């Protein structure tokens, strides 16, 4: 117990800092751009670089843990996180330093997440792990998704964004002190074969380009840019090369090949991908709808998300209780969580641009409950599945698949929103022709309203009002259609998971 309590405290401090850093780009990008003299587009590129570093951290963490050990690597990750937040706090508006800092932060965060989970699973008994996993997810995922948007917006009303760098630095420093004073139980890893540079070099290039193209795809009509088309062709070739290498060397019995040789592992990884896709895509759509369609500022949007956070915690508790007291029903929690998400998105897609605050709590509660159940139940099931010899690669691959699911989900829905926005603009534009009877009626009503409010009807003033209405309706229609497209996507992806679970259950019953 002497080693367990400090380790749990260390994990909570480190993951709280992880949560703060992970929410900084979504909630503080404007403030950071001003401080470091960057445009929002340049800041977006830094975000992409950080995401690439984060995913590569999951790819390389098993290799690094086997070479340096979990303790030393965790010390390095915590030190890296501390150094990055100190650099961000210092008044040095150097764009290059900003890029390098966030790349290092993303890589350190991934390594920290993998090593902390590895140490927790190695140190604590299995009966404690569902509750501990849920507690760590509260700090690393649920708080950043549900409570931090409001908290960050409220704090930024009074203080500078660098205050969060101070808080994250203190958390990282506290975790480092705990790790130095109370060394955790050493993790002994069975020696296993790993792939060489022939695999890791093309895999690194393929992942990096894939994430870049996906996250930048919303800025282009995909292949209208020649450079974008060339990068897409190179990326496709690299992906084919990686697939070829995996197929060719599948009999080499590397550590990852051993765990993926089991069908159940692949079902779990698809489960992680689906969870990442559903959670991140729905979060982005809900946030965009609040800010762009309903015109909420950051503080109001964060406040509207608070019921969702309460429901997330409730969903988390249900997942843990089901795992402890109705283990046989644990598999049913994931489809139920997906169903809650679908219902909430369906209700949100029917909201008009003039929807009041009273229309939001129910879909927010349903979404939060679904996210809490889905995130926590999937993470518990996957992390508890692997035995001691397979945990390292299992943890890293789980987070790799979940993160890529989130990236693909966000990119896909961003592209859908852009397409529907263009289509809606064209459709609404047809009604603005001078010969259109509906447009003439609207113009007459607008002129009457302007006169009633003491303004002389002028073409510039009238077109300004019309432009605002068209823009509002375009965004609302695009986001409503994107929400419906999200439902269609989940209805396509979810049956694959259900079929996989059925096949796993059938195989396990045949083996008894």
Buried (B, 14 or more C-beta within 10 A) or exposed (E): EEBBEBBBBBBBBBBBBBBBBBBBBBBBBEBBBEBBEBEEEBBBBBBBBBBBBBBBBBBBBBBBBBEEBBBEBBBBBBBBBBBBBBBBBEEEEEBEBBBBBBBBBBBBBBBBBBBBBBBBBBBBEEEEBBBBBBBBBBBBBBBBBBBBBBBBBBBBEEEEBBBBBBBBBBBBBBBBEBBEEBEBEEBEBEEBEBBEEEBBEBBBBBBBBBBBBBBBBBEBEBEEBEEBEEBBEBBBEBBEBBEEBBEEBEEEEBBBBBBBEBEBBBBBBBBBBBBBBBBBBBBBBBBBBBBBBBEBEBBBBBBBBBBBBBBBBBBBBBBBEBBEEEEEEBBEBBBBBBBBBBBBBBBBBEBEBEBEEEBBBBBBBBBBBBBBBBBBBBBBBBBBBBEEBBBBBBBBBBBBBBBBBBBBBBBBBBBBBBBBBEBBBEEBEEEBEEEEEEBEEBBEEBBEEBEEEEEEBEEEBBBEBBEEEBBBBBBBBBBBBBBBBBBEBBEEBBEEBEEBBEEBEEEEEEEE
